[in-house]
Amino acid sequence: MSTATPPTARTDRHDTVTWGADPYADALRSGRGPLFLRRSDGWLLPLEVERWCAGADAADLSALRRCEGAVLDIGCGPGRLVAALAAQGRRALGIDVSSAAVARTAATGGSALHRSVFDSLPGEGSWGTALLLDGNIGIGGDPYALLTRTAELVVRHGLLIVETTPADVDEQVQVRVERGYHPASGAAGAPGEPFPWARVGAAALLRYAAAANWTPVEQWTVTGRPDQAPGATRCFVSLRRRGVPHIRS
């Protein structure tokens, strides 16, 4: 662990066990869902396993075009972004707490390490861009702590690209990974252990970013094709590191 790890880093270490559990790992190995995050009140958030296991799409590429220098993909999942950057001849590394995700990233031609973002990482302070896409601003359940840690990883005035929830939301909750009913198996399978997670829209992200000394650069939205579900609309914010983070009281 980094000596600069905030107290909330222990929650991310809890994620190490959870995201390595069977529901998530099995979905990544098969490349298909259904897979969900279930909140303690029963609300379900579908996880887009098929999209994550496919190649980079137009929305992904809109973020990758904005990357500067070497890129660190935090919570890289099955590695489509790292593989796309590698195919462009860019230096990129993924990190993920799921060994299944790291293995799939390597199989697609990307480089990845089985690490938490709060662990000691190679090249700390030298990455040109960090990525927190696919809801990964939720890692550890504390966006401020995650943004503060990410500032330690990039170069001075480095770039961070975050994907936010389209809705105006700011929640820190307990969730668990749950496999949906699958016709082939005839069962949903056992859920994973509960762990902390966060969901933030753009307005909430900008509040956290200001406290962690990130400056907004750009906001953009990529809308899915007409034949896709409304949830296909994806929202992004790019931020630039501006100094040493404030200490929250």
C-alpha positions as CSV (number, residue, x, y, z in Angstrom):
1,M,0.0,0.0,0.0
2,S,1.1,3.5,-0.7
3,T,2.1,5.5,2.4
4,A,-0.2,8.2,1.1
5,T,-3.2,5.9,1.1
6,P,-6.3,7.6,2.7
7,P,-8.3,5.8,5.3
8,T,-10.9,4.9,2.8
9,A,-8.4,2.8,0.9
10,R,-9.3,-0.2,3.1
11,T,-12.7,-0.2,1.3
12,D,-11.0,-0.6,-2.0
13,R,-9.0,-3.6,-0.6
14,H,-12.4,-5.1,0.3
15,D,-13.3,-4.7,-3.4
16,T,-10.2,-6.8,-4.2
17,V,-12.1,-9.8,-2.7
18,T,-15.5,-8.8,-4.1
19,W,-14.6,-8.2,-7.7
20,G,-12.5,-11.4,-7.8
21,A,-15.6,-13.3,-6.7
22,D,-17.4,-15.7,-9.1
23,P,-20.3,-13.6,-10.5
24,Y,-18.0,-10.9,-11.9
25,A,-15.1,-13.2,-12.9
26,D,-17.5,-15.7,-14.5
27,A,-19.1,-13.0,-16.5
28,L,-15.8,-11.7,-17.8
29,R,-14.6,-15.1,-18.7
30,S,-17.8,-15.8,-20.7
31,G,-18.0,-12.3,-22.1
32,R,-21.7,-12.0,-21.3
33,G,-24.2,-11.1,-18.6
34,P,-26.7,-10.5,-17.2
35,L,-24.8,-9.0,-14.3
36,F,-25.9,-6.4,-11.8
37,L,-24.9,-4.3,-8.9
38,R,-27.6,-4.7,-6.3
39,R,-28.0,-1.9,-3.7
40,S,-29.1,-2.8,-0.2
41,D,-32.6,-1.5,-0.8
42,G,-32.9,-4.0,-3.8
43,W,-32.4,-1.5,-6.6
44,L,-30.4,-3.0,-9.5
45,L,-27.8,-1.4,-11.8
46,P,-27.2,-3.5,-14.9
47,L,-23.5,-3.9,-15.8
48,E,-22.7,-3.8,-19.5
49,V,-20.5,-6.9,-19.7
50,E,-21.0,-7.4,-23.4
51,R,-19.9,-3.8,-24.2
52,W,-16.9,-4.1,-21.9
53,C,-15.8,-7.3,-23.5
54,A,-16.2,-5.9,-27.1
55,G,-13.9,-3.5,-28.8
56,A,-13.7,0.2,-28.1
57,D,-16.8,2.0,-29.4
58,A,-17.3,5.6,-30.6
59,A,-17.9,6.9,-27.0
60,D,-14.7,5.2,-25.8
61,L,-12.7,6.6,-28.7
62,S,-14.0,10.1,-27.9
63,A,-12.2,9.7,-24.6
64,L,-9.1,8.1,-25.9
65,R,-8.6,10.8,-28.5
66,R,-8.2,13.3,-25.7
67,C,-5.6,11.3,-23.8
68,E,-2.1,12.8,-23.3
69,G,1.1,10.9,-22.9
70,A,1.2,7.5,-21.2
71,V,-2.2,6.4,-20.0
72,L,-3.2,4.6,-16.8
73,D,-6.7,2.9,-17.0
74,I,-8.0,2.5,-13.4
75,G,-10.3,-0.5,-13.2
76,C,-9.6,-1.6,-16.7
77,G,-12.0,-4.6,-16.7
78,P,-11.5,-6.9,-19.7
79,G,-9.1,-4.3,-21.2
80,R,-10.8,-2.9,-24.4
81,L,-9.4,0.6,-23.7
82,V,-5.8,-0.6,-23.0
83,A,-5.9,-2.8,-26.1
84,A,-7.2,0.1,-28.3
85,L,-4.4,2.4,-27.0
86,A,-1.8,-0.3,-27.6
87,A,-3.1,-0.8,-31.2
88,Q,-2.5,2.9,-31.7
89,G,1.1,2.6,-30.5
90,R,0.3,4.4,-27.2
91,R,1.9,3.4,-23.9
92,A,-0.9,2.3,-21.7
93,L,-1.3,0.2,-18.5
94,G,-4.5,-1.2,-16.9
95,I,-5.0,-2.0,-13.3
96,D,-7.8,-4.0,-11.8
97,V,-8.6,-5.9,-8.6
98,S,-10.0,-8.8,-10.6
99,S,-7.5,-11.4,-11.8
100,A,-10.0,-12.5,-14.5
101,A,-10.0,-8.9,-15.8
102,V,-6.3,-8.8,-15.9
103,A,-6.1,-12.1,-17.7
104,R,-8.6,-11.0,-20.3
105,T,-6.8,-7.7,-20.9
106,A,-3.6,-9.6,-21.6
107,A,-5.4,-11.9,-24.0
108,T,-6.6,-8.9,-26.0
109,G,-3.1,-7.5,-26.4
110,G,-3.1,-5.0,-23.5
111,S,-0.8,-4.7,-20.4
112,A,-2.4,-4.9,-17.0
113,L,-1.5,-5.5,-13.3
114,H,-3.6,-7.1,-10.6
115,R,-3.6,-4.0,-8.3
116,S,-5.9,-1.7,-6.4
117,V,-5.5,2.0,-7.3
118,F,-4.5,2.5,-3.6
119,D,-1.6,0.0,-3.9
120,S,1.9,1.1,-4.8
121,L,1.9,1.5,-8.6
122,P,4.6,1.7,-11.3
123,G,5.4,5.2,-12.5
124,E,3.5,7.1,-9.8
125,G,3.5,10.8,-10.7
126,S,4.5,10.1,-14.3
127,W,1.3,9.2,-16.1
128,G,0.1,11.8,-18.6
129,T,-3.6,10.7,-18.3
130,A,-5.6,8.6,-16.0
131,L,-9.0,7.0,-16.9
132,L,-12.0,6.4,-14.7
133,L,-14.6,5.1,-17.2
134,D,-17.5,2.7,-17.0
135,G,-18.6,4.0,-13.6
136,N,-15.1,3.6,-12.0
137,I,-15.4,6.9,-10.2
138,G,-17.3,4.6,-7.8
139,I,-14.3,2.6,-6.7
140,G,-14.0,2.5,-2.9
141,G,-17.2,4.4,-2.4
142,D,-15.5,7.8,-1.8
143,P,-15.0,9.9,-4.9
144,Y,-13.0,12.5,-3.1
145,A,-10.5,9.9,-1.8
146,L,-10.2,8.4,-5.3
147,L,-9.7,11.8,-7.0
148,T,-7.0,12.7,-4.4
149,R,-5.2,9.4,-4.9
150,T,-5.4,9.7,-8.7
151,A,-3.8,13.2,-8.5
152,E,-0.7,11.4,-7.0
153,L,-0.5,9.2,-10.1
154,V,-0.4,11.7,-12.9
155,V,2.2,14.3,-13.9
156,R,1.9,17.9,-12.7
157,H,-1.0,19.3,-14.7
158,G,-1.8,15.8,-15.8
159,L,-5.2,14.8,-17.3
160,L,-8.0,12.7,-15.8
161,I,-11.0,11.6,-17.8
162,V,-14.0,10.5,-15.9
163,E,-17.3,9.0,-17.1
164,T,-20.2,10.2,-15.0
165,T,-23.8,9.0,-14.6
166,P,-26.2,10.9,-17.0
167,A,-28.5,11.6,-14.1
168,D,-27.9,14.3,-11.4
169,V,-26.9,11.9,-8.7
170,D,-24.5,11.8,-5.8
171,E,-24.7,8.6,-3.7
172,Q,-22.4,6.5,-1.7
173,V,-23.9,3.1,-1.0
174,Q,-23.3,-0.6,-0.3
175,V,-23.7,-2.9,-3.2
176,R,-23.0,-6.5,-4.2
177,V,-22.3,-8.1,-7.6
178,E,-25.2,-10.4,-8.7
179,R,-25.5,-12.6,-11.7
180,G,-28.9,-12.5,-13.4
181,Y,-30.8,-15.5,-14.5
182,H,-29.2,-17.1,-17.5
183,P,-31.1,-19.6,-19.8
184,A,-28.1,-21.8,-20.3
185,S,-27.6,-22.5,-16.6
186,G,-31.1,-22.1,-15.4
187,A,-30.0,-20.2,-12.3
188,A,-28.7,-16.8,-11.2
189,G,-25.9,-18.1,-9.0
190,A,-24.8,-16.8,-5.6
191,P,-24.2,-13.1,-5.2
192,G,-20.8,-11.6,-4.2
193,E,-20.1,-10.0,-0.8
194,P,-21.3,-6.4,-0.1
195,F,-18.8,-3.5,-0.7
196,P,-18.9,0.3,-0.9
197,W,-19.6,2.0,-4.2
198,A,-20.5,5.5,-5.4
199,R,-22.4,7.0,-8.3
200,V,-22.0,10.6,-9.3
201,G,-23.3,12.8,-12.1
202,A,-21.3,15.7,-13.6
203,A,-22.4,18.3,-11.1
204,A,-21.4,16.1,-8.1
205,L,-18.1,15.2,-9.8
206,L,-17.2,18.8,-10.3
207,R,-17.8,19.5,-6.6
208,Y,-15.5,16.6,-5.5
209,A,-12.9,17.6,-8.2
210,A,-12.7,21.2,-6.9
211,A,-12.1,19.9,-3.3
212,A,-9.3,17.6,-4.6
213,N,-7.7,20.4,-6.7
214,W,-8.7,19.3,-10.2
215,T,-9.7,21.9,-12.7
216,P,-12.5,21.2,-15.2
217,V,-11.3,21.1,-18.8
218,E,-14.2,19.8,-20.9
219,Q,-17.6,18.0,-20.7
220,W,-19.1,16.0,-23.5
221,T,-21.8,13.5,-24.2
222,V,-22.0,10.7,-26.8
223,T,-25.5,9.5,-27.6
224,G,-26.0,5.9,-28.7
225,R,-27.6,4.8,-31.9
226,P,-31.4,5.1,-32.3
227,D,-31.7,1.3,-31.9
228,Q,-29.9,1.3,-28.6
229,A,-31.4,1.8,-25.1
230,P,-31.6,5.3,-23.6
231,G,-28.9,4.2,-21.2
232,A,-26.5,4.1,-24.2
233,T,-26.0,7.9,-23.7
234,R,-22.6,8.3,-22.0
235,C,-21.3,11.4,-20.3
236,F,-17.6,12.4,-19.8
237,V,-15.7,15.1,-17.9
238,S,-12.0,15.8,-18.3
239,L,-10.1,17.4,-15.4
240,R,-6.6,18.8,-15.1
241,R,-4.5,18.4,-12.0
242,R,-3.7,21.8,-10.5
243,G,-1.7,21.2,-7.3
244,V,-1.7,19.6,-3.9
245,P,-5.2,18.6,-2.8
246,H,-6.9,20.5,0.0
247,I,-7.5,18.6,3.3
248,R,-11.2,18.2,3.9
249,S,-12.4,19.2,7.4
